[in-house]
Amino acid sequence: MTTTLLDSLLYKIVPNISKKDASIVKDKIILCNRETLAKNLLKIDKIIKPYWKNKTEGRQNWICNQITIFFNQQQIPIPSSFIDIGGGNGNVLYYFATKYNLKPDDCFCVEREPPPVKTISQSPDNNEFYYTFSHSNEMKYMFVKEDVEYDSKLLSQGLKQVECIICMVALHHMTDAYIGNVIFPLIKSKLKPGGLLLLKEHNVADAETHKIVEWEHHLYYLMEQSYPRTEREITEYLSTTMTNYKSRETFAKGIETRCQCKCIYTLTNTFEIGKLDKTPSKLYWQIFQKQ
């Protein structure tokens, strides 16, 4: 992992970190191995936590605006119905639902079943990924259990065909079995002919990118909440986090082969036509059209 890539990654996630603290964190990352990972994450958490800042829905609004601009440039009609796979709190759907006056019955947010509040170690108010599912007036939430048989039945019966399916950095948190038996059939059956699949993922085609993407996830995990992580939390995170990184070509081949879709655009992480793989973790977008 080059120092340049590590600098870009660290300052992206902790933009206000001092040079001194940044140097300490980078050394710990470079020298870290699988045996020392949990211990080093605890140490890094203590260093970067003072730089925590509350994040708003503005990031989702920004990318939604980029999508809208691109659609207008390419004269693509704004879809009137959506499914967002791994849609979190539903902020992306909320943007389109309120901006274009969409019906709640035409917007579906698919997310993991929320954990009981008692399992959250401290107040969820300052935890970016503790979702309140606060947009139930604008959409329908579908809660999955990450169980192939249960989720297949739930989504098959609970979703209707839509004009657009969004999947933002969600596939790499699923097993091949889940993708093949739940997600691909969902796309194939619930995306209308001519409909669009908007996929955002990492292009992980080599060992260096794999390491960068792993550390991006580790640092984001530490910066999710304002209060310090505990040893138990970090141990649980490392033992339960599912990562299934693949190259852009591998994801595209699976979608085109299994979902009756064709890739019509490959775009940068900012949803624009341009040079690909410029970010440390090689984020990109692809637009597929249902045949």
C-alpha positions as CSV (number, residue, x, y, z in Angstrom):
1,M,0.0,0.0,0.0
2,T,1.6,3.2,-1.1
3,T,1.9,6.3,1.1
4,T,0.1,8.4,-1.5
5,L,-2.9,6.0,-1.5
6,L,-3.0,5.9,2.3
7,D,-2.8,9.7,2.6
8,S,-5.8,10.0,0.2
9,L,-7.8,7.5,2.1
10,L,-7.1,8.9,5.6
11,Y,-7.7,12.5,4.7
12,K,-10.9,11.5,2.9
13,I,-12.4,9.9,6.0
14,V,-10.7,12.1,8.7
15,P,-10.2,15.3,6.8
16,N,-9.2,17.5,9.8
17,I,-6.7,15.1,11.3
18,S,-3.3,16.7,12.2
19,K,-0.1,15.7,10.4
20,K,1.2,14.3,13.6
21,D,-1.8,12.1,14.3
22,A,-2.0,11.1,10.6
23,S,1.6,9.9,10.7
24,I,0.9,7.8,13.7
25,V,-2.2,6.2,12.2
26,K,-0.5,5.5,8.9
27,D,2.4,3.7,10.7
28,K,-0.1,1.6,12.6
29,I,-1.9,0.7,9.4
30,I,1.3,-0.2,7.5
31,L,2.7,-2.3,10.4
32,C,-0.6,-4.0,11.2
33,N,-1.3,-7.7,10.5
34,R,-4.3,-10.0,11.1
35,E,-3.1,-10.9,14.6
36,T,-2.7,-7.3,15.7
37,L,-5.7,-5.8,13.9
38,A,-8.2,-5.6,16.8
39,K,-5.6,-4.0,19.1
40,N,-4.5,-1.5,16.5
41,L,-8.1,-0.5,15.7
42,L,-8.6,0.3,19.3
43,K,-5.5,2.5,19.3
44,I,-6.4,4.2,16.0
45,D,-9.9,4.9,17.3
46,K,-8.6,6.8,20.3
47,I,-6.4,8.9,17.9
48,I,-9.1,9.8,15.3
49,K,-12.2,10.0,17.5
50,P,-11.6,13.7,18.5
51,Y,-12.0,14.5,14.8
52,W,-15.5,13.0,14.6
53,K,-18.1,15.2,13.0
54,N,-21.8,14.6,12.6
55,K,-22.8,13.8,9.0
56,T,-26.1,14.8,7.5
57,E,-28.2,13.6,4.6
58,G,-26.4,16.0,2.4
59,R,-24.1,13.4,1.0
60,Q,-27.0,11.3,-0.3
61,N,-28.7,14.5,-1.7
62,W,-25.5,15.4,-3.5
63,I,-25.2,12.0,-5.3
64,C,-28.9,12.1,-6.1
65,N,-28.5,15.5,-7.7
66,Q,-25.6,14.0,-9.7
67,I,-27.8,11.2,-10.9
68,T,-30.5,13.7,-11.9
69,I,-28.0,15.8,-13.8
70,F,-26.7,12.8,-15.7
71,F,-30.1,11.6,-16.6
72,N,-31.1,15.0,-17.9
73,Q,-27.9,15.2,-19.9
74,Q,-28.5,11.8,-21.5
75,Q,-32.2,12.5,-21.9
76,I,-33.2,9.6,-19.6
77,P,-36.6,10.0,-18.0
78,I,-36.5,10.1,-14.2
79,P,-37.9,6.8,-13.0
80,S,-41.3,6.8,-11.3
81,S,-40.7,3.8,-9.1
82,F,-37.7,2.5,-7.2
83,I,-36.3,-0.3,-5.1
84,D,-33.2,0.6,-3.1
85,I,-31.2,-2.5,-2.0
86,G,-29.3,-1.8,1.2
87,G,-30.9,1.6,1.3
88,G,-30.2,2.3,4.9
89,N,-32.6,4.9,6.3
90,G,-34.1,5.5,2.9
91,N,-32.5,8.9,2.3
92,V,-31.9,8.4,-1.4
93,L,-35.5,7.3,-2.0
94,Y,-36.7,10.2,0.1
95,Y,-34.9,12.6,-2.3
96,F,-36.6,11.2,-5.4
97,A,-40.0,10.6,-3.7
98,T,-40.3,14.2,-2.4
99,K,-38.6,15.9,-5.4
100,Y,-40.8,14.1,-8.0
101,N,-43.9,13.5,-5.9
102,L,-43.7,9.7,-6.1
103,K,-46.2,7.5,-4.3
104,P,-45.1,5.6,-1.2
105,D,-46.3,2.4,-2.9
106,D,-43.8,3.0,-5.7
107,C,-40.7,3.3,-3.4
108,F,-39.2,0.3,-1.6
109,C,-36.2,0.4,0.8
110,V,-34.7,-3.0,1.4
111,E,-32.5,-3.1,4.5
112,R,-31.4,-5.6,7.2
113,E,-33.8,-6.1,10.1
114,P,-32.9,-3.4,12.7
115,P,-31.2,-4.6,15.9
116,P,-33.0,-4.2,19.3
117,V,-32.2,-0.8,20.8
118,K,-30.8,-2.6,23.9
119,T,-27.9,-4.0,21.8
120,I,-26.6,-0.4,21.1
121,S,-23.9,0.2,23.6
122,Q,-24.7,4.0,23.9
123,S,-27.2,6.5,22.5
124,P,-27.8,5.8,18.8
125,D,-28.2,9.6,18.2
126,N,-24.5,10.0,17.3
127,N,-24.1,6.7,15.3
128,E,-24.3,7.3,11.6
129,F,-25.4,3.8,10.8
130,Y,-28.1,3.4,13.4
131,Y,-31.1,3.9,11.2
132,T,-34.4,5.4,12.5
133,F,-36.3,4.5,9.3
134,S,-37.9,7.9,9.5
135,H,-39.4,8.1,6.0
136,S,-42.3,5.6,6.3
137,N,-44.7,8.2,4.9
138,E,-42.7,8.4,1.7
139,M,-41.8,4.7,1.1
140,K,-42.2,1.1,2.3
141,Y,-39.4,-0.5,4.3
142,M,-38.8,-4.2,3.7
143,F,-36.7,-5.8,6.4
144,V,-34.6,-8.8,5.5
145,K,-32.9,-11.3,7.8
146,E,-30.1,-12.3,5.5
147,D,-31.6,-15.7,5.2
148,V,-31.9,-17.0,1.6
149,E,-35.2,-18.8,2.0
150,Y,-37.0,-16.2,4.2
151,D,-35.8,-13.2,2.2
152,S,-36.5,-14.8,-1.2
153,K,-40.1,-15.3,-0.2
154,L,-40.5,-11.9,1.5
155,L,-39.1,-9.9,-1.5
156,S,-40.9,-12.0,-4.1
157,Q,-44.2,-11.4,-2.5
158,G,-43.7,-7.9,-1.0
159,L,-42.2,-6.1,-4.0
160,K,-43.7,-5.1,-7.3
161,Q,-42.0,-4.3,-10.6
162,V,-40.3,-1.0,-10.7
163,E,-38.5,1.2,-13.3
164,C,-35.2,1.6,-11.3
165,I,-33.3,-0.5,-8.8
166,I,-30.5,1.1,-6.8
167,C,-27.7,-0.9,-5.2
168,M,-25.0,1.3,-3.6
169,V,-22.0,-0.4,-2.1
170,A,-24.1,-3.3,-0.8
171,L,-23.2,-6.3,-2.9
172,H,-19.8,-6.7,-1.4
173,H,-21.4,-7.2,2.0
174,M,-23.3,-10.3,0.7
175,T,-22.2,-13.9,0.1
176,D,-22.2,-15.4,-3.4
177,A,-25.1,-17.6,-2.3
178,Y,-27.2,-14.7,-1.2
179,I,-26.4,-12.6,-4.3
180,G,-27.1,-15.6,-6.6
181,N,-30.3,-16.8,-4.9
182,V,-31.8,-13.5,-3.6
183,I,-30.4,-10.4,-5.3
184,F,-30.1,-11.6,-8.9
185,P,-33.6,-13.1,-9.0
186,L,-34.9,-9.9,-7.4
187,I,-33.4,-7.8,-10.2
188,K,-34.5,-10.2,-12.9
189,S,-38.1,-10.4,-11.7
190,K,-38.7,-6.9,-10.2
191,L,-37.0,-4.6,-12.8
192,K,-39.4,-3.8,-15.6
193,P,-38.2,-4.3,-19.2
194,G,-36.2,-1.2,-20.2
195,G,-35.8,-0.4,-16.5
196,L,-32.4,0.7,-15.0
197,L,-30.2,-0.9,-12.4
198,L,-27.8,1.7,-10.8
199,L,-24.9,-0.2,-9.2
200,K,-22.1,1.5,-7.1
201,E,-19.2,-0.7,-6.1
202,H,-15.5,-1.0,-5.6
203,N,-13.4,-2.4,-8.5
204,V,-11.2,-4.8,-6.5
205,A,-9.0,-6.5,-9.0
206,D,-5.7,-6.7,-7.1
207,A,-4.3,-7.2,-3.6
208,E,-3.4,-3.6,-3.0
209,T,-6.9,-2.4,-3.8
210,H,-8.3,-5.1,-1.5
211,K,-6.2,-3.8,1.4
212,I,-7.1,-0.2,0.7
213,V,-10.9,-1.0,0.6
214,E,-10.6,-3.1,3.8
215,W,-9.0,-0.2,5.6
216,E,-11.5,2.3,4.2
217,H,-14.2,0.1,5.8
218,H,-12.3,-0.1,9.1
219,L,-11.8,3.7,9.3
220,Y,-15.4,4.4,8.4
221,Y,-16.5,1.9,11.1
222,L,-14.5,3.7,13.7
223,M,-15.9,7.1,12.6
224,E,-19.5,6.0,12.5
225,Q,-20.1,7.2,16.0
226,S,-18.9,10.0,18.3
227,Y,-18.1,7.9,21.3
228,P,-15.1,5.5,21.6
229,R,-15.4,1.9,20.4
230,T,-15.1,-0.8,23.0
231,E,-12.9,-3.9,22.7
232,R,-16.1,-6.0,22.5
233,E,-17.5,-3.9,19.7
234,I,-14.4,-4.2,17.6
235,T,-14.1,-7.9,18.2
236,E,-17.8,-8.3,17.2
237,Y,-17.3,-6.1,14.1
238,L,-14.3,-8.1,12.9
239,S,-16.0,-11.5,13.5
240,T,-19.4,-10.6,11.8
241,T,-18.5,-8.2,9.0
242,M,-19.1,-9.8,5.6
243,T,-16.9,-8.7,2.8
244,N,-17.0,-10.2,-0.7
245,Y,-15.0,-7.8,-2.9
246,K,-14.9,-8.4,-6.7
247,S,-13.6,-6.8,-9.8
248,R,-15.9,-4.6,-11.9
249,E,-15.9,-7.2,-14.7
250,T,-16.9,-10.0,-12.3
251,F,-19.9,-8.1,-10.9
252,A,-21.0,-7.0,-14.4
253,K,-20.7,-10.5,-15.9
254,G,-22.9,-11.8,-13.1
255,I,-25.6,-9.2,-13.6
256,E,-25.6,-9.5,-17.4
257,T,-25.7,-13.3,-17.3
258,R,-28.2,-13.8,-14.5
259,C,-30.5,-10.7,-14.6
260,Q,-31.2,-10.2,-18.3
261,C,-29.5,-6.8,-18.1
262,K,-27.0,-5.0,-20.3
263,C,-24.4,-2.5,-19.1
264,I,-25.0,0.8,-20.9
265,Y,-22.8,3.2,-18.9
266,T,-19.7,2.8,-16.7
267,L,-19.2,6.0,-14.7
268,T,-16.9,7.5,-12.1
269,N,-17.6,7.6,-8.4
270,T,-19.3,11.0,-8.9
271,F,-21.7,9.6,-11.5
272,E,-19.9,11.2,-14.5
273,I,-18.3,10.1,-17.7
274,G,-14.5,10.3,-17.1
275,K,-11.4,8.4,-16.1
276,L,-12.2,5.5,-13.9
277,D,-10.5,4.2,-10.7
278,K,-9.1,7.5,-9.6
279,T,-10.2,7.2,-5.9
280,P,-8.1,5.0,-3.5
281,S,-10.8,2.4,-3.2
282,K,-11.7,2.5,-6.9
283,L,-15.4,3.3,-6.5
284,Y,-17.4,3.4,-9.7
285,W,-21.0,3.4,-11.0
286,Q,-22.5,1.2,-13.7
287,I,-26.0,1.6,-15.3
288,F,-27.6,-1.6,-16.6
289,Q,-30.7,-1.8,-18.6
290,K,-33.2,-4.6,-18.4
291,Q,-33.6,-6.3,-21.8
